Amino acid sequence: MSHLFLKNTENITIVGAGNMGSSLLEGLLTKQYPSEKITITDVSVEKLNQIKKRFNVNTTTNNLDATEKSDIIIFAIKPQIFSKIALELSVSIQQKKPLVISIAAGITVSSIQNWLGGEIPIIRSMPNTPALIGCGATALFANDYITQKQRHLAETILRAVGITLWLDEEKLIDAVTALSGSGPAYFFLIIEALQQAGERLGLSKEFSRLLTLQTAYGAARMALESEKSITELRKAVTSPGGTTEQGIKILEEANIREIMAKATLAAKKRAEELGS
Ligand SMILES: NC(=O)c1ccc[n+]([C@@H]2O[C@H](COP(=O)([O-])OP(=O)(O)OC[C@H]3O[C@@H](n4cnc5c(N)ncnc54)[C@H](OP(=O)(O)O)[C@@H]3O)[C@@H](O)[C@H]2O)c1
């Protein structure tokens, strides 16, 4: 992917140097994006000084100054302050019509379009927390003003922190939020429960923790790397009359599939409520 970046050395501004903004910055630099082409903004001078010292990118507390020179603007700020910042930048964005990428949860393309004044190429994305360690899963949705080149650029930028998938319909972002957005917490809960179950079987806390985590990691890696389906992989571990079969039987009887369906449905409903 880095060869794409070397050809496309657009000026990028990341608005908001928090968890996600800093992770995207780090991801871009890891993928060899030229540091002099990146500007990151924040309200905290201290945060920006630390970033400047560590990464040698351009930093400023002035969003307008930064975005005026930008071909790509990534909004990595909290949803609550999005409208205020977008309205402040709308005149400048209308003049240059840069590619706008939003990672803000629940903020629709039409809201961003309204704040910025219309006819702006906008990509709405939904990353998840593992993006903080370069292992994220990000869904992307593009509005009608996006060119093929901009699609490519946005994808390459978000790929710096994990995998990316394109959505044809914006409303599917709520489903993505419920699945991969909230998903890390579901897995943390399962990991917690499995670890505690191991302790109840007499294993030390540390042993139980390590065995649970390595098993989760190993299972995910096997599933990602294997040619076989998840069902085939599960069946391969579940020999008839064996130990796993007994464990799986309890989980199926407790209707784990229905529980996961209900959990994601509740999360999706909440995402819809927050977005409206
Ligand atoms: N974290 C995740 O896992 C995740 C996943 C998916 C989507 N998202 C989305 O990503 C966005 C950022 O999340 P985050 O976790 O990175 O939040 P965050 O850590 O709070 O980062 C936002 C940063 O923007 C700064 N900021 C506030 N006002 C600003 C302004 N006027 N101009 C420039 N910067 C300003 C904040 O400073 P202060 O802290 O001083 O206010 C903070 O450093 C959110 O919209 C969230 O919905 C996050």
The ligand as a Tripos MOL2 file, in Angstrom:
@<TRIPOS>MOLECULE
LIG
   48    52     1     0     0
SMALL
NO_CHARGES

@<TRIPOS>ATOM
      1 N1        -12.2710    5.4650   19.9580 N.am      1 LIG1
      2 C1        -12.8790    4.5720   19.1850 C.2       1 LIG1
      3 O1        -12.7020    3.3740   19.3410 O.2       1 LIG1
      4 C2        -13.7860    5.0110   18.0600 C.ar      1 LIG1
      5 C3        -14.3540    4.0560   17.2240 C.ar      1 LIG1
      6 C4        -15.1580    4.4800   16.1610 C.ar      1 LIG1
      7 C5        -15.3880    5.8160   15.9560 C.ar      1 LIG1
      8 N2        -14.8360    6.7230   16.8200 N.ar      1 LIG1
      9 C6        -15.1160    8.1320   16.5930 C.3       1 LIG1
     10 O2        -13.8970    8.8270   16.4600 O.3       1 LIG1
     11 C7        -14.0540   10.1540   16.9230 C.3       1 LIG1
     12 C8        -12.9020   10.4820   17.8510 C.3       1 LIG1
     13 O3        -12.9320    9.5760   18.9420 O.3       1 LIG1
     14 P1        -11.7280    9.5170   19.9480 P.3       1 LIG1
     15 O4        -11.9290    8.3340   20.8030 O.co2     1 LIG1
     16 O5        -10.4150    9.6670   19.2120 O.co2     1 LIG1
     17 O6        -12.0220   10.8610   20.7900 O.3       1 LIG1
     18 P2        -11.0040   11.7630   21.5940 P.3       1 LIG1
     19 O7         -9.8800   10.9310   22.1230 O.co2     1 LIG1
     20 O8        -11.8000   12.5750   22.5540 O.co2     1 LIG1
     21 O9        -10.4010   12.7290   20.4600 O.3       1 LIG1
     22 C9        -10.9650   13.9240   20.0300 C.3       1 LIG1
     23 C10        -9.8840   15.0050   20.1380 C.3       1 LIG1
     24 O10       -10.3850   16.2080   19.5550 O.3       1 LIG1
     25 C11        -9.9880   17.2780   20.4040 C.3       1 LIG1
     26 N3        -10.7860   18.4790   20.1510 N.ar      1 LIG1
     27 C12       -11.8210   19.0020   20.8890 C.ar      1 LIG1
     28 N4        -12.2570   20.1420   20.3360 N.ar      1 LIG1
     29 C13       -11.4950   20.3610   19.2180 C.ar      1 LIG1
     30 C14       -11.4420   21.3750   18.2310 C.ar      1 LIG1
     31 N5        -12.2830   22.4240   18.2660 N.pl3     1 LIG1
     32 N6        -10.5230   21.2690   17.2510 N.ar      1 LIG1
     33 C15        -9.6760   20.2270   17.1850 C.ar      1 LIG1
     34 N7         -9.6760   19.2300   18.1110 N.ar      1 LIG1
     35 C16       -10.5620   19.2910   19.1080 C.ar      1 LIG1
     36 C17       -10.1960   16.6930   21.7810 C.3       1 LIG1
     37 O11        -9.5660   17.4980   22.7600 O.3       1 LIG1
     38 P3        -10.1960   17.4630   24.2630 P.3       1 LIG1
     39 O12       -10.0550   16.0460   24.7330 O.co2     1 LIG1
     40 O13        -9.3500   18.4300   25.0030 O.co2     1 LIG1
     41 O14       -11.6370   17.8750   24.1300 O.co2     1 LIG1
     42 C18        -9.5290   15.3380   21.5960 C.3       1 LIG1
     43 O15        -8.1300   15.3980   21.7300 O.3       1 LIG1
     44 C19       -15.4190   10.2340   17.6220 C.3       1 LIG1
     45 O16       -16.3130   10.9510   16.8020 O.3       1 LIG1
     46 C20       -15.8420    8.7950   17.7480 C.3       1 LIG1
     47 O17       -17.2410    8.6630   17.5740 O.3       1 LIG1
     48 C21       -14.0380    6.3500   17.8480 C.ar      1 LIG1
@<TRIPOS>BOND
     1     1     2 1
     2     2     3 2
     3     2     4 1
     4     4     5 ar
     5     4    48 ar
     6     5     6 ar
     7     6     7 ar
     8     7     8 ar
     9     8     9 1
    10     8    48 ar
    11     9    10 1
    12     9    46 1
    13    10    11 1
    14    11    12 1
    15    11    44 1
    16    12    13 1
    17    13    14 1
    18    14    15 2
    19    14    16 1
    20    14    17 1
    21    17    18 1
    22    18    19 2
    23    18    20 1
    24    18    21 1
    25    21    22 1
    26    22    23 1
    27    23    24 1
    28    23    42 1
    29    24    25 1
    30    25    26 1
    31    25    36 1
    32    26    27 ar
    33    26    35 ar
    34    27    28 ar
    35    28    29 ar
    36    29    30 ar
    37    29    35 ar
    38    30    31 1
    39    30    32 ar
    40    32    33 ar
    41    33    34 ar
    42    34    35 ar
    43    36    37 1
    44    36    42 1
    45    37    38 1
    46    38    39 2
    47    38    40 1
    48    38    41 1
    49    42    43 1
    50    44    45 1
    51    44    46 1
    52    46    47 1
@<TRIPOS>SUBSTRUCTURE
     1 LIG1         1 GROUP 0 **** ****
